Amino acid sequence: MTQALLRVLVTGAAGIIGTAFWKRRHGEFSLRLADLGKLAEAPCPAIQLDVADYAACLAACADIDVVLHLAGVPHASADFDTQLLQPNIVGTHNIFRAAQKQGVKRVVLASSAQAIEGYPLDVQVQESMPARPANMYGASKAFGEGVASAFAHQHGMTAIAVRIANVAHFSPGRQHSARDIAAFISERDVVQLLARCVTADLPAGYHVVHGVSDNRYKRLSIAATRQLVGYAPQDDGFSLLGL
């Protein structure tokens, strides 16, 4: 008997990471794509979703096994009141609340390396180290990590915060800061990491994993991430730049 595919809701599915995820993995999961705007030519069901609308989140989470929550404003310079408050604060809480109400057992949250940007650049941040943001975007992601932890502990969910770093395309000869190279993660590596977070055999509770490629020097350590979810990155930002 064929095993049913995991039913995965992907919010923010029109973004760079969301698009890379469904393009590469749409046959592996039964996907429901959601975004504030319309999704054209998606090979699976797609809905419009404003995560600041709790009722809409509740409907989106119906008959779902795992929520991959990528929606939100991703800019380090974003204004809190006009850009971050509704999608990143209210929206993140709405998604967790709706997922719990609908019986979803796992939520994978796109946090950010900006949640730990307050650590000195010569410090390699471990998965066990608490958030230390340096801007309000990072603070909104630290809030999301707190929401994930609270729902895991109060409701027995599996909540995974993925501190995604610098998703970029690198090619030889291009100039990038040392920080951006150390924080690099390729699209194929971030997709692999998120897929592992969706499927890995994990106990209920709150978990933090780090999203960087196998860079020669890593701004964020991935030692615990490899062990926890079986992440096996294939790229190295330094090598891609010919360094």
SVG drawing of the C-alpha trace seen along z (x, -y; Angstrom):
<svg xmlns="http://www.w3.org/2000/svg" viewBox="-12 -52 53 54">
<polyline fill="none" stroke="black" stroke-width="0.4" points="0.0,0.0 1.4,-3.4 2.0,-5.7 0.3,-9.1 2.5,-12.1 2.9,-14.5 0.5,-17.4 2.6,-20.6 1.3,-24.2 4.0,-26.6 3.4,-30.2 5.3,-32.9 5.4,-30.5 6.1,-33.3 9.3,-34.3 12.8,-33.3 13.0,-30.4 9.4,-29.4 9.6,-29.2 12.8,-27.2 11.2,-24.8 8.1,-24.0 9.9,-23.9 12.4,-21.3 10.1,-19.3 6.5,-19.4 6.5,-15.7 7.9,-14.7 5.1,-16.3 1.4,-17.1 1.9,-20.9 -0.6,-23.7 1.0,-27.0 0.0,-30.3 1.1,-33.8 -0.3,-37.4 -0.1,-37.6 -1.2,-35.2 1.0,-32.3 1.1,-31.7 1.9,-28.3 2.3,-26.4 2.1,-22.6 0.0,-22.2 -2.9,-24.0 -2.3,-27.6 -4.3,-30.1 -4.0,-33.8 -3.3,-34.3 -2.7,-37.3 -1.1,-35.9 -2.3,-38.9 -5.9,-37.5 -6.4,-34.7 -9.5,-33.3 -7.7,-32.9 -4.8,-31.2 -7.2,-28.8 -8.7,-27.9 -5.2,-27.5 -4.1,-25.1 -7.1,-22.7 -6.1,-19.1 -2.4,-19.9 0.4,-17.8 3.2,-20.3 3.3,-24.1 6.4,-25.5 6.1,-29.2 8.2,-31.4 5.9,-34.4 7.1,-37.7 9.0,-40.9 12.7,-39.9 14.5,-43.2 17.0,-44.2 16.1,-47.9 12.3,-47.3 10.3,-49.7 8.6,-48.0 5.2,-49.8 4.6,-49.9 6.3,-46.8 7.1,-44.2 4.3,-44.4 1.5,-42.7 3.3,-40.0 6.2,-39.1 4.6,-39.6 0.8,-39.2 1.2,-36.8 3.6,-34.5 1.4,-34.2 -1.6,-33.6 0.0,-30.8 1.1,-29.0 -2.4,-29.5 -4.2,-28.3 -1.9,-25.3 -2.4,-24.3 -6.2,-24.7 -6.3,-22.6 -4.2,-19.8 -1.0,-20.4 1.8,-18.7 4.8,-20.4 5.6,-24.0 8.9,-24.8 9.5,-28.5 11.8,-30.6 13.8,-32.6 16.9,-34.4 20.6,-34.9 19.5,-38.5 18.1,-37.1 21.8,-36.5 23.5,-39.4 24.2,-41.1 27.0,-38.7 30.5,-39.8 31.5,-38.8 34.4,-36.8 32.1,-34.6 30.7,-31.5 27.1,-31.2 26.0,-27.8 22.5,-26.5 22.2,-26.5 23.0,-30.2 19.9,-32.5 18.8,-35.1 20.7,-38.4 19.3,-40.7 20.9,-43.9 17.8,-45.4 14.1,-45.3 13.8,-42.8 16.0,-40.5 13.9,-41.3 10.8,-40.2 12.5,-36.9 13.5,-36.5 9.9,-37.0 9.0,-34.2 11.5,-31.9 9.8,-32.8 6.4,-32.0 7.6,-28.7 9.1,-27.7 5.9,-28.7 3.6,-26.7 6.0,-23.7 6.0,-23.7 2.3,-24.6 0.7,-22.4 3.2,-19.6 4.0,-20.6 7.2,-20.1 8.5,-23.6 11.7,-24.1 13.2,-27.6 15.5,-27.7 18.0,-30.6 18.4,-31.1 21.4,-33.2 22.4,-34.7 20.5,-33.0 22.4,-34.1 23.9,-33.1 27.7,-33.2 30.0,-33.1 33.8,-33.4 35.2,-37.0 32.2,-38.7 32.9,-40.8 31.2,-40.0 32.0,-40.9 33.6,-38.2 30.4,-38.1 28.2,-37.5 30.4,-34.7 30.6,-33.1 26.7,-33.3 26.1,-32.0 23.6,-29.3 22.7,-28.1 19.2,-27.6 19.7,-23.8 21.1,-23.7 18.3,-25.7 15.7,-23.6 17.4,-20.4 17.5,-21.8 13.9,-22.8 12.8,-19.4 14.8,-17.7 13.1,-19.8 9.7,-18.8 10.5,-15.0 13.1,-14.4 12.1,-12.0 12.1,-14.5 10.6,-14.5 7.9,-17.1 9.5,-20.3 11.4,-23.3 14.4,-23.0 16.8,-25.5 18.7,-24.7 21.1,-26.8 20.9,-27.6 24.3,-28.1 26.1,-26.0 29.3,-24.0 31.4,-27.2 35.1,-27.0 34.2,-29.4 30.7,-29.5 29.1,-32.4 26.6,-30.0 27.7,-26.5 25.8,-23.6 27.3,-20.8 24.1,-20.3 21.9,-20.9 23.6,-18.0 23.0,-15.7 19.5,-16.7 17.9,-16.7 20.5,-15.0 21.4,-18.2 24.2,-17.5 25.0,-20.8 26.7,-20.5 28.0,-24.0 30.8,-26.3 30.5,-30.0 34.3,-30.5 34.9,-27.8 32.1,-29.2 33.8,-32.6 37.2,-30.9 38.7,-31.8"/>
</svg>
